[in-house]
């Protein structure tokens, strides 16, 4: 799969909003150097950093990934849109045909020992997950939950959270989020 070229999208959106790199860095609580490297595609940001940039530029994170619109309500397994960030062992597959609806439907694959984010994240909305394979630890605020195959969980997304594969096989889960976060 081709690496994502996010830099141009970030730079163009920043310039459209008449914002300097320094101003964007301050709004996103990131360093100017990091923003500059992101814009020049020297580094690929973590999903968390990209979320901060998206929020600072007042767009959904899907702005950086949504390359096409599908009119068909069916998503075939070999036609799913995948979000794979380089240097990451987490894959997000979009199970719904659009990112511009009221819900987001994802298949998430996390390799053994990996986490979906480097730190706890929070965002508007609610999410519900179902484990298809593996064992995953869910950190939600000060609580931790262990999910096994067939288990499900419902979370308030405004509480900081993250997922960690604590098993020895790829953890595969299905998630629905409202409103969409990608």
N, C-alpha and C positions, 0 to 999 in steps of 0.2 A: 504494500500500500504506500502510496506517495505521501511524503511528509507534508504536514500542513504549512501553508505559507500565510501566517497570521500577520506578519509585520506590516505589509501594505494596507491591510484592512484597518489595523490599529492607527497607523499614521494618517490615512485618509480621513477617518472618522474624527481623530483629534484635530486635524487641520480644519475640517468642516465646521467644527465647534469653536474655532479660533482659540485653541488651547495650546500652550507651550508644553514641552516635555516636562518641565519642572512643575507646572501647574497640575498636569495629569498625575505625576508622581505623588504630589502632595494629596490630591483628592483620593487616590487609590491606596495611600499609605504604603507606597513602594519607593524604591530609590530611583533617581533620574537615570542612573546607569543601567538599571534593569529595564526601564521603559525603552531607553535607546537601543539596547541589545535586542529587545523583543521586536522593535520596529525594523531593525536591520536583519532579522531572522538569524542572528548569531546564536541565540538561545531560544528554546521553546519553553514558554512559561508553564508552570504547574496549573492545573485547573483552578486552584484557589486564587492564584495571581491573576489569571485571566478573568475570573469572576469579579475580582476587585476592579480591574480595568473596565470591564463591561458596566459595572455599577457606576463607576466614576463618569463614564461617557453616556450614561443613561440609556443603555441598550441591554437586551437579554444576551446571555452568553451565546445563544444560538445564532446571533448575528455573525459570529466569526466562523460558524460551521455550515450554516444553511445555504447551500449552493444551488438548490433546486426545489421546486414545489411539485408535489405529486397530486394529481386530481383523483387518482384511484384510491378508494378506501382500504384496499388490500395491500399488505406488505409481504412480499414473497421472501422466504428465508435467505435466498441468494441475492436479494436486492436491498437488504437492510442497509441503512446509512450507519456507518461505524465511526466512532470517535476514538481514535487511538493516538495518544500523545507519545512522541518519541521519549525514550528512557523511562517508560512507564509499563508496568505489567498489568494494567487495568484496561479492559475494553468495554466501551459502552455501545450497545446496538439499539438503534431506535426501532421499536416495534410498532409505533403509530406512524401514519404516513406524513404527518405535519408536526412542526414544532410551534405552530401558531394556533393551537387549540387550547382548551381549558385544562386538559390533562396531558401529561407526558408518560409514555409507556416505554420502559427500557429493559433490556437484558444486560446484566452486568456480570462480567467475568473477571475475577481477581485471582492471580496466581498465588501459590502458597507463600505465606510470610509477608505478603504485600498488603498495603492499605490503599483505600480509594483517595485519601488526601493525607498530606504530611501533618496536618493539624485539624482540630475539630472545626467544622464549618456550620453555619446556620444560614437560613434563608427563609423567605416568606413561604407559608403554606403548610401542607401536610403530605406525608408519603406513607406508602404501604409496600412492604416487601415480602416475597415468598421465596424460600430456599429450594432450588431444584437439585443441587448437588453440593457436597462439601459441608464445612463447618465455618461459621463466621461469627466473630465477636462484634457486637454493635455497642459502641460507646455513645451514650445519649445523656448529656449533662454529666452528673456524677454517678450515673448508673451504667452497668454493663449487662448485656444479655448475650447468651450463646444460642445461636440458631443452627439447627441441624436440618438435613433434608426433610422437607414437608412442613417445616415450621414457618410461621408468618409473624409479622410485626407491623404495628401501626404507630407512626411517630408524628409529633408536632415538630415541623422542620425548623421552627424558630429557636428550638433548644439545640445548642451546639452538639454535633454528632459526627461520627465517621465509622467506616466498616473495615474490619481487619480479617483476612483469611488466616485462621489459626490451625487449619488442617494441612494435610500433605497432598491434597489434590486441588485442582482449580475449583474455586467456589463460584457457582453459577446461581444467580438469583434474578427474579423479575421484580421490577419496581414501577409503581405508578405514583406520580407526583402532581400536585396541583397547588399553585399554577406551575407551568413548565419552568424548569430551572436551566436547561440547556437551550 
